[in-house]
């Protein structure tokens, strides 16, 4: 029998570590939630494999395994993911695992990332937005615990990105739980417009809420000017938005900012 009512799986992004979610983790535990903070394959202080030796499917399998462990400890499960962790969150949800009630995703792509498609991304980024994004970048000195100097092994990164984006297009319509998406308009890693593409694809069979962040770049965790807003997004979803979305009682989209 599960020992906890609600469990939250936290999944960090590329080059990140569970350290990014420590403030969120502590806040959730203080509120009575049971948490599991994931270290993705190829990451951490002493990874069993270097990142360039790790495949996209291995990462997804690892997240599925972590989900299984958490589902054995909690009656209801939610997932919170950032960037690559957001991709893993959505693709895990698309498998419709038992006990999953909803997911919260920050700064995730659907088909484009600036490092993956420069023409689509940087060539269309207004100068004013670029300068604003640089200004909004966190000034903290967070230790990234991916020691592999070849983390940006370009051929490998592009190959695995292609696989990931293919899986996103193929499986996202299978998500059948409420989804909360949040993305900064000043994100210089994943285009802000990707959030609406995700929302349109997911909304085939599920209810989606979107939130625009305006005081950070791609990196929201563990320290940015949008941390309080990110916490609000998570707690609002857990405490009321998820149920309201499931019952169709919540307006799905926030005010959107046009990007030309």
Secondary structure as UniProt FT lines:
FT   STRAND          4..11
FT   TURN            14..15
FT   HELIX           18..21
FT   HELIX           22..30
FT   TURN            31..32
FT   STRAND          34..38
FT   TURN            41..42
FT   TURN            45..46
FT   HELIX           51..53
FT   HELIX           56..71
FT   TURN            72..73
FT   STRAND          74..82
FT   HELIX           84..94
FT   TURN            95..96
FT   TURN            98..99
FT   STRAND          100..106
FT   TURN            114..116
FT   TURN            118..121
FT   HELIX           122..124
FT   HELIX           127..136
FT   TURN            149..152
FT   HELIX           154..171
FT   HELIX           172..174
FT   STRAND          178..184
FT   TURN            185..186
FT   TURN            192..193
FT   HELIX           194..202
FT   TURN            203..205
FT   STRAND          208..213
FT   TURN            225..226
FT   HELIX           227..236
FT   HELIX           237..241
FT   HELIX           242..246
FT   TURN            247..248
//
